């Protein structure tokens, strides 16, 4: 989780673009994080 927020902060500093780009980037990061959590849960379950 720490790495994720660091990457987001770095990206926001390096790429100060429009709000739409930032929003879509945050959404993709969020979905990737959810996907990773689901994968870990599956591994733990089986």
N, CA, C and O atoms as a GROMACS GRO file, in nm:
protein
  184
    1UNK      N    1   0.084  -0.121   0.000
    1UNK     CA    2   0.000   0.000   0.000
    1UNK      C    3   0.087   0.126   0.000
    1UNK      O    4   0.055   0.225  -0.065
    2UNK      N    5   0.198   0.119   0.075
    2UNK     CA    6   0.289   0.233   0.081
    2UNK      C    7   0.350   0.260  -0.057
    2UNK      O    8   0.361   0.375  -0.099
    3UNK      N    9   0.388   0.154  -0.125
    3UNK     CA   10   0.448   0.166  -0.258
    3UNK      C   11   0.349   0.229  -0.354
    3UNK      O   12   0.386   0.312  -0.437
    4UNK      N   13   0.222   0.189  -0.343
    4UNK     CA   14   0.117   0.241  -0.430
    4UNK      C   15   0.103   0.391  -0.414
    4UNK      O   16   0.097   0.464  -0.514
    5UNK      N   17   0.098   0.439  -0.290
    5UNK     CA   18   0.082   0.583  -0.266
    5UNK      C   19   0.207   0.660  -0.310
    5UNK      O   20   0.196   0.772  -0.360
    6UNK      N   21   0.325   0.601  -0.290
    6UNK     CA   22   0.448   0.666  -0.334
    6UNK      C   23   0.448   0.683  -0.486
    6UNK      O   24   0.486   0.788  -0.538
    7UNK      N   25   0.405   0.579  -0.556
    7UNK     CA   26   0.399   0.585  -0.702
    7UNK      C   27   0.301   0.693  -0.746
    7UNK      O   28   0.328   0.768  -0.840
    8UNK      N   29   0.187   0.700  -0.678
    8UNK     CA   30   0.085   0.800  -0.713
    8UNK      C   31   0.139   0.941  -0.692
    8UNK      O   32   0.120   1.028  -0.777
    9UNK      N   33   0.206   0.964  -0.579
    9UNK     CA   34   0.263   1.096  -0.549
    9UNK      C   35   0.368   1.132  -0.654
    9UNK      O   36   0.371   1.244  -0.705
   10UNK      N   37   0.456   1.036  -0.687
   10UNK     CA   38   0.560   1.059  -0.787
   10UNK      C   39   0.497   1.094  -0.922
   10UNK      O   40   0.543   1.185  -0.990
   11UNK      N   41   0.392   1.019  -0.958
   11UNK     CA   42   0.327   1.042  -1.087
   11UNK      C   43   0.262   1.179  -1.090
   11UNK      O   44   0.270   1.249  -1.192
   12UNK      N   45   0.199   1.219  -0.980
   12UNK     CA   46   0.133   1.351  -0.973
   12UNK      C   47   0.235   1.463  -0.984
   12UNK      O   48   0.208   1.568  -1.042
   13UNK      N   49   0.354   1.440  -0.927
   13UNK     CA   50   0.458   1.543  -0.934
   13UNK      C   51   0.518   1.552  -1.073
   13UNK      O   52   0.546   1.661  -1.124
   14UNK      N   53   0.538   1.436  -1.136
   14UNK     CA   54   0.604   1.433  -1.266
   14UNK      C   55   0.507   1.470  -1.379
   14UNK      O   56   0.544   1.541  -1.473
   15UNK      N   57   0.384   1.423  -1.368
   15UNK     CA   58   0.287   1.445  -1.475
   15UNK      C   59   0.170   1.532  -1.426
   15UNK      O   60   0.061   1.480  -1.405
   16UNK      N   61   0.190   1.662  -1.409
   16UNK     CA   62   0.078   1.748  -1.368
   16UNK      C   63  -0.013   1.776  -1.487
   16UNK      O   64  -0.002   1.881  -1.551
   17UNK      N   65  -0.102   1.684  -1.516
   17UNK     CA   66  -0.190   1.697  -1.632
   17UNK      C   67  -0.331   1.737  -1.589
   17UNK      O   68  -0.352   1.787  -1.478
   18UNK      N   69  -0.426   1.713  -1.677
   18UNK     CA   70  -0.563   1.749  -1.647
   18UNK      C   71  -0.622   1.657  -1.540
   18UNK      O   72  -0.568   1.550  -1.512
   19UNK      N   73  -0.732   1.700  -1.482
   19UNK     CA   74  -0.796   1.624  -1.374
   19UNK      C   75  -0.847   1.490  -1.424
   19UNK      O   76  -0.845   1.391  -1.351
   20UNK      N   77  -0.893   1.486  -1.548
   20UNK     CA   78  -0.945   1.360  -1.605
   20UNK      C   79  -0.836   1.254  -1.611
   20UNK      O   80  -0.861   1.138  -1.578
   21UNK      N   81  -0.717   1.292  -1.652
   21UNK     CA   82  -0.606   1.198  -1.662
   21UNK      C   83  -0.570   1.145  -1.522
   21UNK      O   84  -0.550   1.025  -1.504
   22UNK      N   85  -0.565   1.236  -1.426
   22UNK     CA   86  -0.533   1.197  -1.288
   22UNK      C   87  -0.640   1.103  -1.235
   22UNK      O   88  -0.609   1.002  -1.171
   23UNK      N   89  -0.766   1.136  -1.262
   23UNK     CA   90  -0.876   1.054  -1.211
   23UNK      C   91  -0.870   0.913  -1.271
   23UNK      O   92  -0.887   0.815  -1.199
   24UNK      N   93  -0.847   0.903  -1.400
   24UNK     CA   94  -0.841   0.771  -1.465
   24UNK      C   95  -0.720   0.692  -1.414
   24UNK      O   96  -0.728   0.570  -1.398
   25UNK      N   97  -0.610   0.761  -1.388
   25UNK     CA   98  -0.491   0.696  -1.335
   25UNK      C   99  -0.518   0.640  -1.196
   25UNK      O  100  -0.481   0.527  -1.164
   26UNK      N  101  -0.585   0.720  -1.111
   26UNK     CA  102  -0.619   0.677  -0.977
   26UNK      C  103  -0.712   0.556  -0.982
   26UNK      O  104  -0.698   0.462  -0.904
   27UNK      N  105  -0.808   0.559  -1.076
   27UNK     CA  106  -0.903   0.449  -1.088
   27UNK      C  107  -0.831   0.321  -1.128
   27UNK      O  108  -0.857   0.215  -1.072
   28UNK      N  109  -0.739   0.330  -1.225
   28UNK     CA  110  -0.667   0.210  -1.269
   28UNK      C  111  -0.579   0.155  -1.156
   28UNK      O  112  -0.569   0.034  -1.139
   29UNK      N  113  -0.516   0.244  -1.080
   29UNK     CA  114  -0.436   0.200  -0.965
   29UNK      C  115  -0.524   0.130  -0.862
   29UNK      O  116  -0.487   0.027  -0.807
   30UNK      N  117  -0.642   0.189  -0.838
   30UNK     CA  118  -0.734   0.132  -0.741
   30UNK      C  119  -0.779  -0.007  -0.784
   30UNK      O  120  -0.782  -0.099  -0.702
   31UNK      N  121  -0.814  -0.022  -0.912
   31UNK     CA  122  -0.859  -0.152  -0.961
   31UNK      C  123  -0.746  -0.256  -0.957
   31UNK      O  124  -0.769  -0.373  -0.927
   32UNK      N  125  -0.626  -0.212  -0.987
   32UNK     CA  126  -0.510  -0.302  -0.977
   32UNK      C  127  -0.490  -0.348  -0.834
   32UNK      O  128  -0.461  -0.465  -0.809
   33UNK      N  129  -0.506  -0.255  -0.739
   33UNK     CA  130  -0.490  -0.288  -0.597
   33UNK      C  131  -0.596  -0.388  -0.553
   33UNK      O  132  -0.565  -0.485  -0.484
   34UNK      N  133  -0.722  -0.364  -0.593
   34UNK     CA  134  -0.832  -0.455  -0.559
   34UNK      C  135  -0.804  -0.593  -0.619
   34UNK      O  136  -0.824  -0.696  -0.554
   35UNK      N  137  -0.759  -0.595  -0.745
   35UNK     CA  138  -0.729  -0.721  -0.813
   35UNK      C  139  -0.620  -0.799  -0.740
   35UNK      O  140  -0.631  -0.920  -0.721
   36UNK      N  141  -0.515  -0.728  -0.698
   36UNK     CA  142  -0.405  -0.793  -0.625
   36UNK      C  143  -0.455  -0.850  -0.493
   36UNK      O  144  -0.417  -0.961  -0.455
   37UNK      N  145  -0.540  -0.774  -0.424
   37UNK     CA  146  -0.595  -0.823  -0.297
   37UNK      C  147  -0.679  -0.948  -0.320
   37UNK      O  148  -0.671  -1.044  -0.242
   38UNK      N  149  -0.759  -0.947  -0.425
   38UNK     CA  150  -0.842  -1.064  -0.455
   38UNK      C  151  -0.756  -1.186  -0.487
   38UNK      O  152  -0.788  -1.297  -0.445
   39UNK      N  153  -0.648  -1.165  -0.561
   39UNK     CA  154  -0.558  -1.275  -0.593
   39UNK      C  155  -0.496  -1.333  -0.466
   39UNK      O  156  -0.485  -1.455  -0.451
   40UNK      N  157  -0.455  -1.246  -0.374
   40UNK     CA  158  -0.396  -1.292  -0.248
   40UNK      C  159  -0.499  -1.369  -0.166
   40UNK      O  160  -0.466  -1.471  -0.105
   41UNK      N  161  -0.623  -1.320  -0.165
   41UNK     CA  162  -0.729  -1.388  -0.091
   41UNK      C  163  -0.753  -1.527  -0.149
   41UNK      O  164  -0.771  -1.623  -0.074
   42UNK      N  165  -0.752  -1.538  -0.282
   42UNK     CA  166  -0.771  -1.668  -0.347
   42UNK      C  167  -0.658  -1.764  -0.308
   42UNK      O  168  -0.683  -1.881  -0.278
   43UNK      N  169  -0.536  -1.714  -0.310
   43UNK     CA  170  -0.421  -1.797  -0.275
   43UNK      C  171  -0.433  -1.845  -0.130
   43UNK      O  172  -0.404  -1.960  -0.100
   44UNK      N  173  -0.477  -1.755  -0.041
   44UNK     CA  174  -0.491  -1.791   0.100
   44UNK      C  175  -0.604  -1.891   0.120
   44UNK      O  176  -0.597  -1.978   0.208
   45UNK      N  177  -0.710  -1.878   0.038
   45UNK     CA  178  -0.826  -1.966   0.056
   45UNK      C  179  -0.794  -2.110   0.019
   45UNK      O  180  -0.835  -2.203   0.088
   46UNK      N  181  -0.721  -2.128  -0.092
   46UNK     CA  182  -0.694  -2.264  -0.139
   46UNK      C  183  -0.570  -2.324  -0.073
   46UNK      O  184  -0.534  -2.438  -0.102
   0.00000   0.00000   0.00000
